[in-house]
Amino acid sequence: MSAERVYLLEQTKGKTDAQIMELVNILGKPPVFLEIVMAILPLELDPEQSKDCVIGFEITTEDRTHYFRVEIKDDVVTSQHRQGDVGQADTTILVSLPNFVRLITEELGGVKAFMQGKLWVKGNPTFAYSIPRMFPFIEKRQKEAVS
């Protein structure tokens, strides 16, 4: 797990939605925060588990939805902040910004979030199950701690 993700986990673990949004606003407001998170995403990719795909994210705040298109091709991750939609994607994850933070730090699991109505999936829901394997934040952190 990158140092940035470890910091984010340390700052948000157990926090309320309002407290997470307060931190996001301190770090530069939602658009800037999300751009930083998406820029760090390539560092988290596990090439052994990755597959060529397009993942859409529709991340909501109180006043708007932020659309990101994340493409993985030949183990290279690119992300693009989009206006209005993510375009054609294998799967699209719809989630609030606080729950997105909990997902990327693995404080909240995707299946649990889906079952609790904290996350929705458009497109191929089966494919959505493979996303945590491609970006195994906790597993990477545990391996780094052992080495």
N, C-alpha and C positions, 0 to 999 in steps of 0.2 A: 504494500500500500504506500502510495506516495506520501511524503511528509505533509503535503497540503491536505490530503484526505484524513490523515491521522489527526491533524490540527482540527479539522472540521468535526470529526467524531468527538474529540475531547471537548469542543465548545458547544456541541448540540445534544449530546447524549442525555436523555431524560428530560429535555426541555419541551415546553409547550410550543404550539404553532406560533404564538405571538413572540415568544423569546427567540425562536429561530428566525422569524422575519426581522426582528430587531438586529440580530447579528448580520443578516444579509444586507440590511440597509447600512449598517456601519461599514461593511466591506465593499460598498459601492452601489447599492440598489440592485434589484433583481436582474436587469439586463447585463450589467457588468459582472455580477457574481456568476450568472449562468455561462457567460462567455468564458470566464476563467475555468469553471468546472469542465466545460466541453473541451477546452484547450489541453487540459490535463488528462483527459480520457485516454489518449493513445498510450500513455505511460502504464495504464492499468490493463491493457489487452494481454491476454494469454495466447500467444500464437499457436500453441498446441491445441487449444480449444476453439479458436476462432474459425469462422466461415464467412465467405463473401455474402454480404447482406446489406440491407438498409433498415435501420431502426428509426422510427419517428418518436419524438417526444413532444407532447403538448402539456406544458407545465403552467399551471394556473396560479395567479396571485389574485388579490381582491379586485384589482381593476383591469386585468388583462390576461391573455394567454400568450405564452412564449413558445414558438414553434422551432424545433431543432430537427434537422435531418442528419443522422450519423450513418456514414457509409464505411463499411469494412470491405476492402478489396486487396487481396494478396497480403494480408496481415498489416495493412496500412489503414489507419482510422482517420477519416476527415469528418468534420462537423460543420454545419452551416446553419446559421440563424436565419429562419425564413419568415416571410410575412404571409399570414393567412392560412397556410397549411404546410404539411411536410412533404407533399407530393406522394408518389407511389412508394410504399414501404412494405417490407415483409410483415412487420407488425408496428403498431403505434401504441405507445404507453401514454395514457392520460392520467395526470397526477397533480396534486397541489405542490407548490414549491416546498413547504415544510416536509411533506411526505417523500418528495424527491430526494431531499437531503438525507432523510432517514434510510431511504433505499440505497443510495450510493455509499453510505457508511455502513450499510448492512445492520443498522439498528432495527430495521423493519424488513422482513423478507417479502419478496414479491408475491408468493402464493398467499401468505397471511394477509397482505395488504389487499389483494384481490378479493379474498373471501370476506374481509371486513368492509368492503366497499370503499377503500381508500385509494384504489388504483383500478383503472379500466383499461381494456385492451381492444384495439381495433385491428382487424386483419387476422393474422394467424396466431391464435392464442397458444397453440402448442409451441410455436417458435419462441414465444416470449419466455418460456421455461429455460431456453438455452442461453439467454443473455447473462445471467449470473455466472455461468461457467466460463463465458468469454471474458468477463471482467471480475475475477475472483478476489475481491478486495480482502476479505478476512483470511482466506487461505494463503494469499501472498504475504500478509502481515505475519501469520503464524510461521511460515517457512523462514522469513527474514529473522524472526526472533530466535529461531533454533540455530541458524548459521552464524 
